[in-house]
Amino acid sequence: MLDPQLKRGMIDACVLSVLCRGESHGYKIIKELSPCIEVSESTLYPILRRLETAGMLNVHSVEYNGRLRKMYSITLRGKVHLQEFLESRDEVIGIYDFVRRQSNDQT
């Protein structure tokens, strides 16, 4: 099972990557994430609010079937954050390799 703190960072990156393709609403984001990672509405919406507060998302409302729907789009800051996440890949792999080597030495 993925550590909750690690999973949170991964979900942030997944949400930002979905929004790189264009603006979207929460339900559609959940559907697009489902092949990769399971996310509920109660998990996604606090993440969207946190990313908005951090300046990584813009939000506006549009009317849809007589109701207001929040639409999310990625900002330049969000794109920079996503790029930094992608650039950390080698470091993360190095950490996993280190842990694997250390744990194998103990057996």
Phi, psi and omega in degrees: 000136182287133178304134183303321179293317179294319180298320180301314178296324178293318180296319177306311181296320179297316179298313180298321180293322176299318183285347174296336180276351180140167183295156183204168175250166188305312183299319180292323177299315178301315180298320181287332179280337190304326177292339185259312187208138180280123181225131177265167176300321182292341174271316187293313189295322173297325177295316178299318179296318180295317178295324176295313180300325180281359179081016181266347180227148166254148181227136171214161182254143174229151178277134179217117181053042177079004179236158175272134179239130177281132177247135184246140174221152183278144177260174176301318178300320177296320178294320177297316179300316179297319178297319177297321177300313180296323180289342180277359183305310182298322179295317180296316178298320178299320178294314178300316179298319178299311181298318180298313180298315181296317182289328177289329178292336183275348183262000000 
